[in-house]
Amino acid sequence: MAAMYKVRPLHSTAVLAEHLPSCMYPLPNLHRAPGTAAPPQEEVDPSLQALESRQEEILKRLYELKSAVDGLSKMIQTPDADFDVTNIIQTDEFSPLSTNGADLDLMLGKDYGALKDVVINANPSLPPLSLLVIHSLLCERYKILSAVHTHSSVKSVPENLLKCFGEQTKKQPRHEYQLGFTLIWKDVPKPQMKFSIQTMCPIEGEGNIARFLFSLFGQKHNAVTSTLIDSWVDTAIFQLKEGSSKERGAVLRSMNAALGKSSWLVGNELTLADVVAWSALQQTGAASGAPANVQKWMKSCENLAPFSSVMKLLK
């Protein structure tokens, strides 16, 4: 069958050379033949070199930090690790109790001129000595309106407990005080405290109330110091005060060892741990048989006016 039409060839036998367009920029030949000279290298930007050096230094410091953290982690996780926190405690930013008072409005909330009242129910058969000590310490810092009452559930209260806050000879208008502190002798199994009568659930237990009241001093501790203080408070309440004689002996040995390294249970300043532990020893009558370091520490406590005033209630 004859062809319907003819098509002209699209290429000829001769290969036409193609030329690169002039708008493209030249690049060095990366596939040069072996033995040929390498093209001249361009100069590196000094700012890029400085950035690379800084990155290497940062990576090196991160590696060293990771190694240190890994070492501490292994040491703490080891059951028999002897982790000495004395240096950490000594570097703690500590504000002693003798400094000016913190802002109560900041810690307890602004109450539009109304006096902030702390109301505590306690059983006169086992007076919460630590709370009485903290009350005396607070009186050195703030203007406190103190009051003692007796609930109808209690038949009689010793005269010294009725006057545990002393006599307030200079009565001032209520609005001139910074804090109200009311103690009610009542037949309760554990001390109870309310700060905001309408909205707050009661705080129970001498140790928990002592934590709340001591926080009003505005002291700041690092995590290690705060943990040690909390540990000593729990130990004093649950083992020294409420534990068996065997537990009490173990706590006294631990206290003796700790007080062999510093003047107070945690660091070189009086803390909540000292107040609660001293009170527990007095409440249980274990003070007389305490080891030497504990005896010395107790005398240091009792040389302070808030402790010595509470000591008079025990006589």
C-alpha positions as CSV (number, residue, x, y, z in Angstrom):
1,M,0.0,0.0,0.0
2,A,1.4,3.4,-0.9
3,A,2.3,5.9,1.9
4,M,-0.2,8.5,2.6
5,Y,2.3,11.3,3.3
6,K,6.0,11.8,4.0
7,V,7.6,13.1,7.2
8,R,10.8,15.2,7.2
9,P,13.6,13.8,9.4
10,L,13.9,15.6,12.7
11,H,17.7,15.2,12.9
12,S,20.5,15.0,10.5
13,T,23.5,12.7,10.5
14,A,25.7,15.4,11.9
15,V,25.6,16.1,15.7
16,L,25.1,19.7,16.4
17,A,27.1,21.1,19.4
18,E,24.9,22.7,22.1
19,H,26.1,25.8,23.9
20,L,25.2,26.6,27.5
21,P,23.3,29.9,27.9
22,S,25.3,32.8,29.0
23,C,23.1,33.5,32.0
24,M,24.3,30.5,34.0
25,Y,27.3,30.8,36.4
26,P,30.4,28.6,36.0
27,L,31.2,25.8,38.5
28,P,34.6,24.0,39.0
29,N,34.8,20.6,37.4
30,L,34.4,18.1,40.2
31,H,35.2,15.1,37.9
32,R,38.7,16.2,36.9
33,A,41.1,13.6,35.7
34,P,43.5,12.0,38.2
35,G,46.7,13.9,38.6
36,T,45.4,17.2,37.6
37,A,45.8,20.2,40.0
38,A,43.0,20.9,42.3
39,P,41.2,24.2,41.9
40,P,42.2,27.0,44.3
41,Q,40.1,26.9,47.6
42,E,38.0,29.8,48.5
43,E,38.8,31.6,51.8
44,V,36.5,30.6,54.8
45,D,34.5,33.4,56.4
46,P,36.0,34.2,59.9
47,S,32.5,34.5,61.4
48,L,31.7,31.0,60.2
49,Q,34.9,29.7,61.8
50,A,34.0,31.4,65.1
51,L,30.5,29.9,65.0
52,E,31.9,26.4,64.4
53,S,34.4,26.8,67.3
54,R,31.6,28.0,69.6
55,Q,29.4,25.0,68.7
56,E,32.3,22.6,69.4
57,E,32.8,24.3,72.8
58,I,29.1,24.1,73.7
59,L,29.0,20.4,72.7
60,K,32.1,19.7,74.9
61,R,30.5,21.4,77.9
62,L,27.3,19.5,77.4
63,Y,29.1,16.3,77.3
64,E,31.0,17.1,80.6
65,L,27.7,18.1,82.2
66,K,26.1,14.9,81.1
67,S,28.9,12.9,82.6
68,A,28.7,14.7,85.9
69,V,24.9,14.2,86.1
70,D,25.3,10.5,85.3
71,G,27.9,10.2,88.0
72,L,25.6,11.8,90.6
73,S,22.7,9.7,89.5
74,K,24.6,6.5,90.0
75,M,25.9,7.6,93.4
76,I,22.4,8.5,94.7
77,Q,20.8,5.3,93.3
78,T,23.4,3.2,95.0
79,P,21.9,1.8,98.3
80,D,25.1,2.3,100.3
81,A,26.0,5.7,98.9
82,D,27.3,8.2,101.4
83,F,26.0,11.4,100.0
84,D,27.2,14.3,102.1
85,V,24.8,17.3,101.7
86,T,26.6,19.6,104.2
87,N,28.2,21.8,101.5
88,I,24.8,22.2,99.7
89,I,23.1,23.2,103.0
90,Q,25.8,25.7,103.8
91,T,25.4,27.4,100.4
92,D,21.6,27.7,100.9
93,E,20.2,31.2,100.7
94,F,19.0,31.5,104.3
95,S,17.2,34.3,105.9
96,P,17.5,34.2,109.7
97,L,14.5,34.6,112.0
98,S,15.9,37.9,113.4
99,T,15.3,39.8,110.2
100,N,12.2,41.9,109.4
101,G,8.9,40.2,108.8
102,A,7.7,39.1,105.4
103,D,4.7,40.5,103.8
104,L,1.7,38.7,105.3
105,D,-0.6,40.0,102.6
106,L,1.6,38.4,100.0
107,M,1.6,35.1,101.8
108,L,-1.9,34.9,103.2
109,G,-3.8,37.1,100.7
110,K,-5.1,40.6,101.0
111,D,-8.2,40.7,103.2
112,Y,-9.1,44.4,102.7
113,G,-8.1,45.6,106.1
114,A,-9.6,42.7,108.1
115,L,-7.3,41.0,110.7
116,K,-6.1,37.6,109.6
117,D,-7.0,35.1,112.3
118,V,-5.4,31.8,113.1
119,V,-7.6,29.6,115.3
120,I,-6.2,26.4,116.8
121,N,-8.0,23.7,118.8
122,A,-5.7,21.7,121.1
123,N,-6.1,19.2,123.9
124,P,-4.8,20.4,127.2
125,S,-3.8,16.9,128.2
126,L,-1.0,17.1,125.5
127,P,-0.2,20.7,124.8
128,P,1.3,21.4,121.4
129,L,4.6,22.8,122.6
130,S,6.0,23.5,119.2
131,L,3.0,25.7,118.3
132,L,3.6,27.7,121.5
133,V,7.2,28.2,120.7
134,I,6.4,29.3,117.1
135,H,3.8,31.7,118.6
136,S,6.5,33.4,120.7
137,L,8.8,33.6,117.6
138,L,6.0,35.2,115.6
139,C,5.4,37.7,118.3
140,E,9.0,38.9,117.9
141,R,8.3,39.5,114.2
142,Y,4.7,40.7,114.0
143,K,2.1,42.5,116.0
144,I,-0.1,39.6,117.1
145,L,-3.4,39.7,119.0
146,S,-3.3,36.6,121.1
147,A,-6.2,35.0,123.0
148,V,-6.9,31.7,124.9
149,H,-10.3,30.2,125.4
150,T,-11.7,27.0,126.9
151,H,-14.3,24.8,125.1
152,S,-17.2,23.3,126.9
153,S,-15.9,19.8,126.1
154,V,-13.1,20.4,128.6
155,K,-13.9,20.4,132.3
156,S,-10.8,22.1,133.6
157,V,-7.6,23.5,132.3
158,P,-4.4,24.2,134.3
159,E,-3.9,27.8,135.2
160,N,-0.5,27.9,133.4
161,L,-2.1,26.8,130.1
162,L,-4.8,29.4,130.4
163,K,-2.0,32.0,130.6
164,C,0.3,30.4,128.0
165,F,0.4,33.5,125.9
166,G,1.1,35.8,128.9
167,E,-0.7,39.0,129.7
168,Q,-1.3,41.5,127.0
169,T,-1.1,44.7,129.1
170,K,-1.4,47.2,126.2
171,K,-4.6,46.5,124.4
172,Q,-4.7,48.2,121.0
173,P,-7.6,48.6,118.5
174,R,-8.0,45.3,116.5
175,H,-7.1,46.9,113.2
176,E,-3.6,47.8,114.4
177,Y,-2.6,44.1,114.8
178,Q,-1.1,42.1,111.9
179,L,-2.3,38.7,112.9
180,G,-4.8,37.1,115.3
181,F,-3.8,34.0,117.1
182,T,-6.5,32.2,119.1
183,L,-5.9,29.0,121.0
184,I,-9.0,27.0,122.2
185,W,-8.4,24.2,124.7
186,K,-10.8,21.5,123.4
187,D,-11.2,17.8,123.7
188,V,-9.8,16.8,120.2
189,P,-7.6,13.8,119.3
190,K,-5.1,16.0,117.4
191,P,-4.5,19.7,117.1
192,Q,-6.6,21.4,114.5
193,M,-6.1,24.8,112.8
194,K,-8.2,27.0,110.6
195,F,-7.0,30.2,109.0
196,S,-10.0,31.1,106.9
197,I,-13.1,30.0,108.8
198,Q,-15.5,30.1,105.9
199,T,-13.5,28.5,103.1
200,M,-10.6,26.5,104.6
201,C,-10.6,22.9,105.6
202,P,-9.0,22.4,109.0
203,I,-5.3,21.5,109.1
204,E,-4.8,18.5,111.5
205,G,-1.7,17.4,113.3
206,E,0.9,19.4,115.2
207,G,3.6,18.9,112.5
208,N,1.4,20.2,109.7
209,I,0.2,23.2,111.7
210,A,3.8,24.0,112.6
211,R,4.8,24.0,108.9
212,F,2.0,26.5,108.1
213,L,2.9,28.8,111.0
214,F,6.7,28.6,110.4
215,S,6.1,29.5,106.7
216,L,5.0,33.0,107.9
217,F,8.6,33.8,108.6
218,G,9.2,33.8,104.8
219,Q,12.4,31.8,105.0
220,K,13.7,30.4,101.7
221,H,15.6,27.1,101.4
222,N,16.9,25.1,98.5
223,A,15.3,21.7,97.7
224,V,17.8,19.7,99.8
225,T,17.4,21.8,102.9
226,S,13.6,21.8,102.7
227,T,13.6,18.0,102.3
228,L,15.8,17.5,105.3
229,I,13.6,19.8,107.4
230,D,10.5,18.0,106.4
231,S,12.1,14.6,107.1
232,W,13.1,15.7,110.6
233,V,9.6,17.0,111.4
234,D,8.0,13.8,110.3
235,T,10.6,11.8,112.3
236,A,10.0,13.8,115.4
237,I,6.2,13.4,115.2
238,F,5.8,9.8,114.1
239,Q,8.8,8.1,115.6
240,L,10.1,10.3,118.4
241,K,6.7,11.4,119.8
242,E,4.3,8.6,118.7
243,G,6.8,5.7,118.1
244,S,8.0,2.8,120.2
245,S,11.0,3.0,122.6
246,K,13.1,1.3,120.0
247,E,12.2,3.8,117.3
248,R,12.8,6.6,119.8
249,G,16.3,5.3,120.5
250,A,17.1,5.1,116.8
251,V,16.0,8.7,116.3
252,L,18.1,9.9,119.3
253,R,21.2,8.2,117.8
254,S,20.5,9.9,114.4
255,M,20.0,13.3,116.1
256,N,23.3,12.8,118.0
257,A,25.2,12.1,114.8
258,A,23.7,15.1,113.0
259,L,24.3,17.4,115.9
260,G,27.9,16.3,115.9
261,K,28.4,18.0,112.6
262,S,26.5,21.2,113.1
263,S,24.9,23.3,115.9
264,W,21.4,22.7,114.7
265,L,19.6,19.7,113.0
266,V,19.7,21.3,109.6
267,G,22.5,23.7,108.8
268,N,23.8,26.4,111.1
269,E,20.5,28.2,111.9
270,L,17.4,27.4,113.9
271,T,14.7,25.8,111.7
272,L,11.3,24.2,112.1
273,A,13.1,20.8,112.6
274,D,14.7,22.0,115.8
275,V,11.4,23.4,117.2
276,V,9.3,20.2,116.5
277,A,12.1,17.8,117.7
278,W,12.7,19.8,120.9
279,S,8.9,19.8,121.6
280,A,8.6,16.0,121.0
281,L,11.5,15.3,123.4
282,Q,9.8,17.4,126.1
283,Q,6.4,15.8,125.5
284,T,7.7,12.3,125.7
285,G,10.0,12.9,128.7
286,A,13.0,11.5,126.7
287,A,15.1,14.6,127.2
288,S,16.8,13.4,130.3
289,G,18.2,10.2,128.7
290,A,19.4,11.9,125.5
291,P,23.0,11.6,124.2
292,A,25.6,14.3,124.8
293,N,25.2,16.2,121.5
294,V,21.4,16.2,121.9
295,Q,21.7,17.5,125.5
296,K,24.0,20.3,124.3
297,W,21.6,21.2,121.5
298,M,18.6,21.2,123.9
299,K,20.4,23.7,126.2
300,S,21.0,25.9,123.1
301,C,17.3,25.8,122.4
302,E,16.4,26.6,125.9
303,N,18.7,29.6,126.0
304,L,16.3,31.3,123.5
305,A,13.4,33.1,125.1
306,P,10.6,31.4,123.2
307,F,11.8,28.0,124.4
308,S,12.5,29.1,128.0
309,S,9.0,30.6,128.2
310,V,7.4,27.3,127.2
311,M,9.6,25.5,129.7
312,K,7.8,27.3,132.5
313,L,4.6,25.7,131.4
314,L,6.0,22.3,132.1
315,K,6.8,23.0,135.7
